[in-house]
Amino acid sequence: MQHAINQEEINMLRSELEILMKERQALLKVTGAAAGLIAELDSHSLPNGTEEAADLLASSVNALTEETLKDALSAVHAEIVN
């Protein structure tokens, strides 16, 4: 039995996709800003009690694929400098 997708379902899926793409862009901006912050931090001068949070953030950014990290940095107009 084949199901035909009607126009209402198509519009609903299109709307959901637009919402997800906007959310992805917002998350890329946050991730890009976090990556930039990590790159500028001097881990030896962090206030007491922030090491664990900084490590979690750095580990999360490092776990991203190269493509996602590039997209995130691009979202905040930053770049990787070797």
C-alpha positions in Angstrom: 0.0 0.0 0.0 1.6 3.2 -1.1 0.9 6.5 0.7 0.8 9.8 -1.1 2.1 12.8 0.8 -0.4 15.6 0.5 0.4 19.3 0.3 -0.4 19.9 4.0 2.2 17.3 5.0 4.8 18.8 2.6 4.2 22.3 4.1 4.5 20.9 7.6 7.8 19.1 6.8 9.1 22.3 5.0 8.3 24.4 8.1 10.0 21.9 10.4 13.1 21.8 8.2 13.3 25.6 8.3 13.1 25.6 12.1 15.8 23.0 12.3 18.1 24.9 9.9 17.6 28.1 12.0 18.4 26.2 15.1 21.5 24.6 13.5 22.7 28.1 12.5 22.3 29.4 16.1 24.1 26.4 17.5 26.9 26.9 15.0 27.3 30.5 16.2 27.5 29.3 19.8 30.0 26.6 18.9 32.1 29.0 16.9 32.2 31.5 19.7 33.1 28.8 22.2 35.9 27.5 19.9 37.3 31.1 19.6 37.2 31.5 23.4 39.0 28.2 23.9 41.7 29.2 21.4 42.3 32.4 23.3 42.3 31.0 26.9 45.4 30.6 28.9 44.5 27.4 30.8 47.0 28.3 33.6 45.1 31.6 34.4 41.6 30.2 34.8 39.8 31.0 38.0 39.6 28.1 40.5 36.7 25.8 39.8 36.4 26.5 36.1 38.9 23.9 34.9 36.3 21.1 34.7 33.9 23.3 32.7 36.7 24.5 30.4 37.8 20.9 29.8 34.3 19.8 29.0 33.9 22.6 26.6 37.2 21.9 24.9 36.5 18.2 24.7 33.2 18.9 23.1 34.6 21.2 20.5 37.5 18.8 19.8 34.9 16.0 19.2 33.3 17.9 16.3 34.0 16.9 12.7 36.4 19.2 10.8 33.5 20.2 8.6 31.2 21.1 11.5 34.0 23.1 13.2 34.7 25.0 10.0 31.0 25.8 9.6 30.9 27.0 13.3 33.9 29.2 12.8 32.5 30.6 9.6 29.3 31.4 11.4 31.2 33.8 13.7 33.6 34.9 10.9 36.6 33.3 12.6 39.2 31.0 11.1 41.7 28.4 12.2 45.2 29.9 12.4 48.1 27.4 12.5 
